[in-house]
Amino acid sequence: MPSAPASATDDPRNPQKITAAANAAARKAFYTAAFEQHMLLTYTQSGLTQSGLSMSVFRQALIGYYNLQQRGLASATKPLLTVIDFSRSSRLKRLWVIDLKKQRVLFNTLVAHGKNTGEEFAKAFSNVNGSEQSSIGFYLTGNTYTGKHGLSLKLQGLEPRYNSNAASRAVVVHGAEYVCEDFVRQHGRLGRSQGCPALPTDQAGSIIRTIKGGSVIYAHAPAAVNYTSSFLQLDPALTAFARTQGLAKL
C-alpha cells in the first residue's frame, strides 16, 4: 500500500517551521542574556565579590533556584537563596543567605560540616544513615522545632543520589557552640557536626526564622567530588526566570 504523501508542514525546509525555530532560538538567546545580566547584577550589588562567594557557585545556585520554581517545588513568593560552599575552608565564612528580590546578603557566617566529611576541609559526603557526613545538593527548608540544640530547622533533601535521606538522618539546621571563631583559633579548624549544617549559636535563631518554610538551600561540593544534577540544567531555569521577570510576555 503506497504511503501517504508527506505534508508540507513536515518538510524541514517549510518556511513556517524555519520561522518557528528561528523565533525559539532568538527567544532562548534573549532569555539567556537577560539571566546572565541579572545574575551578574545580583552578584555585584549584593556584595558577594567581597564576601568570598565565587560567581560560578552563585550562578549554579541561582540556576537551581529557578529550576525548583519551574518544577513547582519552590515558591516565587519567598525569594531567599541560601548557599553553603563546602569547597572553602571551615575556618572561613562559607554560608550566605541572599535576598534575591532586594539583592542583598542577609547573613554571611560560619557553618560546620560532618565529623567524617573532613578536618579543616570538607572532602567526603554521604546520603547514608549513620555516616556522620554532610550531604550536598539542593534542599527546601521545612518547619522549625525545639530540640537538644534549641531552635532547629527541618530540611527536605531533593536529590536521591545526594541528600534525599536528610529527614531520616535528622540532618537539620541548628546552632552549636563549636561553630565560632574561638574554636577556630584553638583548633585550627571549625568544630564538626554529625552531618548537620550547624551554625553559630548567636546567629542560628535569626537565620532559621528567616529561611524557614520553603526557601532554597544549595550545598556546593568541592571540585573533586562528582556531583551532577538535573537542577543545574539551564533551559528549564530560563523558563521560570523569564516568567518571574515578566519577560515571557514580551
Secondary structure as UniProt FT lines:
FT   HELIX           8..10
FT   TURN            12..13
FT   HELIX           15..45
FT   TURN            46..47
FT   HELIX           48..51
FT   HELIX           55..70
FT   TURN            71..72
FT   TURN            76..77
FT   STRAND          80..85
FT   TURN            86..87
FT   TURN            90..91
FT   STRAND          95..99
FT   TURN            100..103
FT   STRAND          104..109
FT   TURN            115..117
FT   TURN            129..130
FT   STRAND          137..147
FT   TURN            148..149
FT   STRAND          150..157
FT   TURN            160..170
FT   STRAND          172..176
FT   TURN            177..178
FT   HELIX           181..187
FT   STRAND          198..200
FT   HELIX           201..211
FT   TURN            212..214
FT   STRAND          216..220
FT   TURN            223..224
FT   HELIX           230..232
FT   HELIX           234..244
FT   TURN            245..246
FT   HELIX           247..249
//
